[in-house]
Amino acid sequence: MSGHSKFANIKHKKERTDAKKGKVFTKLGREIAVAVKEGGSDPSVNGKLRDVIAKCKSNNMPNDTITRSIKKAAGEDSGVVYEAITYEGYGPGGVAVIVECLTDNKNRTAANVRHAFSKSGGNMGTTGCVSFMFDKKGQILVELAEGMDEEELMMQALEAGAEDFNSDVDTCEIISAPENFSQVRQTLEEAGIEMLEAEITMIPQTMTEVKDATIIAGMENLLDMLEDDDDVQNVWHNWEEE
């Protein structure tokens, strides 16, 4: 992810995500399963499930697919149990990387993540080795459609509890504390505002610029390997992609 006012990384991530819809839907299905197990299948009383559904919609997951995933999760009395694990490390060029996983086999996942780091010229580190360089925030991206009042959007977001608002040529980024994310997202949703992305994320405090072609290729390989892994839900880094 990029910083507060930089949208290049976000757009690159979105392009990679769009090219791998099937795998993305599988990963989102896991998030639905975890949310349903924790708080039930009714999104009106399960705030976490509401947030996951919003994330699914921002990734263009069809409503019937979302509904099926919720019903499947609600019916799995003895189904697979997923464990949330986060790994940290350094990519090539010293880029800080955080990898968030949901897995039913942590030994397999740890081995795969470690292999991705080493294969790409980086190394997996210990817990906390890079997370202090990031801030956990709620992040909502809104495309500025024709006729949309940017100032009105900003006021709606801030009144709902957002703490920061940034805009690019055609995109607005709304930042909130994690505990205010649901309220901000729901307010915008009720106002009929479509969101490109809506999720809790890790925003880097500073970016690492990489110009060496070999290092860039290594970072691209690392991200591809991690995003191809079904156990990996999210990958955050402080690489300032051009």
N, C-alpha and C positions, 0 to 999 in steps of 0.2 A: 504494500500500500504506500501511497505517497503521503507527504506531509499535508498540513492544513490547506495550503493554497495551490498545491501541485496536483494536476489531474492526469498527467501522462501515465504514471504507473497504474492508476485505477483503470484507465481505458485499455492499457495493454493486458491487464489481468482479465478485464471483461471480454476482450477478444479471444484470449486463450480459453476462457470458460465457455463462451458461446460455441467454440469448435468441439467441445467435449460434453455436449448436453446429456447424453446417456449416462456417463459416469457421474456428472454433477447431480442428476436426479437420484442416483443410487446413494450418494453421500447425504443428500438432503433427506432421503428416506430414513437413514440412520438417525438423523437429528430428530425427526418426527417420532421415531420409536422411543428414543430416550425421553423426549418431552412428555409423551403419552404415559410412559411408565412412571414418571415422576409426579405428574399432576392430573392424569386422566385424559380422556379423549374429547372433552367439551372445551373448545377454545374460549367460550364465554367466561369460564372460571379458571382456565389454565393460561396464565399470562405468558409463560415460556412457549407454549404451543402456538399462541397467537403470533409471537415474534418469529417463530420458525416458519409459520405459514406465510407471513409477510416476506421473509427471505426467499421462500419458494416462489412466490409470485414475482418477486423482482428478478428471479432467474428464469422466468417464463415457464415455470412448471405448470402443466395444465391442471385445472381445478379437479377433474375427475381422478387424476393421478394422485393429487394431494389427499382427496377423500379416501381413495383405496388404501393409501399408506397409513392413514389414521385408523381405518377399520382393521387393517391387518395388524397394526401394533396393539390395538385394543383387544384383539382376539388371541394374542400370543401369551397364553398363561405360562408356558414353559419354553418360550422361544429363546433366541440368542440374547445374551446379556452383553451389552457394550460398555466398555470402561473408557473413560476420558483420560488421556495421557498427553502431556505437552513436552516436546523436546526442544532444546535450544542448541545453537551452534554457530559456526562461522562458515560462510560460503567462501569461494575464491575471492582474493582481494580484501579479505577481512570484513565482508558484508555480514551484518548481523541477521540471523534467520531464526524465526520461531515456527515450529510445526505443531499444530493441534490435531490430535487423532481421536477417533472412536474405534475401539478394536475389541474383538473377542479373543485375541491371542497376542498379548503384549510382547512376548518373546519374538514372534514373527515380525511385528511392527517395528520394534526397536532395531532388529537386524536390517530390515528394509530401509529404514530412515538413515541408519549409520552407513549403509552401503551407498545410498544416494549422495551423502555428504562426501565420502571418501572418493567415489567414482568421479566427482565433479571438481576435485581439488580443494575441498573444504574439510572441516572436521566437526563432528558432533561434540558438544561440550556438556558441562554439568548444569543442573537446574539453577537458574538465576544468572547464568554467565552473560546473557544479553538482554533479558527481559527488562532490566532496569533502564535500558535505552528507549523503551516504548511506554506509551500511556494507553491504558485500557479505556476505550471510549465507545459510545454509541455513534454510529456514522450513517447518515442518510444522504444519498445522492439523488438529486432531482434534475431532470433535463428541463431547461428553460424553453418551454413551448411558446409558439407565437401567441402574443397577447397576454402572456403571464406577467403579472406585476411582481417583480423581484423584491421590491421593498415590502409589499404586503406579505409575501411568502416569508421573508425574514422576521417580520413582526409576529406572524402566526407561530413560527418555530420558537422564537425567544419567549413568547408568552406561555408556550406549552412547557418550557423548561430547558430549551437548548442553551448552550453556553457560548457557542461560536457559530459564525455563518460566513462562508467564503464563496466567491463566485468566480467562474472562468467565463469564457466567451459564451458557452451554451450549457454550462452545468453549474449547479449550486451544491455545495457540501454543507451539511448541517451536523454539528458536533454537539454531543450531550454527555453528561456523566452516565455511566451504565445504568444507574438506578432511575434515571429520568428518560431513558431511551424509549420504553414502551409507551409512555404518555405522549412524547413528541411524535412518534410514529403513528399512533392511533389518531391524534389530532389532525395530522396531515391526511391520513387515510379517509377520515370522516369528511374532510374538506374536498375530497375528490382528487387529490394530488397524486399522480402516479410517481412511483419511486424506482429509480434504476437499481439502487441497492439500499438495503436497510438491515443493518446487523451490528452486533457488538464486535469491535475490532481492536487491533493493537496498532496505534499510530506512532511511528518513529519520531523521536525528538529531534534528531539530526539525520541527514541523508549522507550516504557514501557514494561519491561519484567515481565511476569506473570508465576508463578510456581504452585500456588494453584489450585488444580483440580476443586474446586467449582467455582472459578473465571473464569477459562478457559471454563468450561461448560456454564457459564453465557454469556461470550463473544460470544461463538459459537451460542448460542440461539439468542442473539441479532442480530448478522449478518444474521442468517437464517430468522428471522422474518422480518427484513428490506428488505432483497433481495427478499422475497416472495411477498412484497407489490408492486403492479403494479405502484403506484405513485412514488416510490423511483427509481431514476435513478443511483445514485452513492453513495457509502458508503466509506468514508476514515477514517482511524484510525491509531494510533501509537502503536498498540499492536505488539510486536515482536513475531510472531508465530514461534514455533519450527518446 
